[in-house]
Amino acid sequence: MDPAKTEQPDPTVCHLVAMPYPGRSHINAMMNLCKLLASKTADILISFVVTEEWLGFMSSEPKPPAQIRFATVPNCIPSEVGRGKDFPGF
């Protein structure tokens, strides 16, 4: 394999991983921060990590800038819908 022909990521690109707590206000605030960072520079890549449930909720939102990509983790806390119905119990 010729190392000169392998595709290497651009070393000038900054990669940021944003992993908010899976709650509405935490996710909204983190997404706003990521959009702000993406608007300031083109040489940033942001991996926005949410639970599988939250990725489904976010699918109805406008598409974020191209520098923001989504990644998921398994649902790790009770459902947002269930927590909202029994907040004192949560």
Sequence and secondary structure as in RCSB ss.txt:
>XXXX:A:sequence
MDPAKTEQPDPTVCHLVAMPYPGRSHINAMMNLCKLLASKTADILISFVVTEEWLGFMSSEPKPPAQIRFATVPN
CIPSEVGRGKDFPGF
>XXXX:A:secstr
  TTTS    TT EEEEE   SSHHHHHHHHHHHHHHHHH SSEEEEEEEEHHHHHHHTTS    TTEEEEEE  
 SS HHHHHHTTTT 
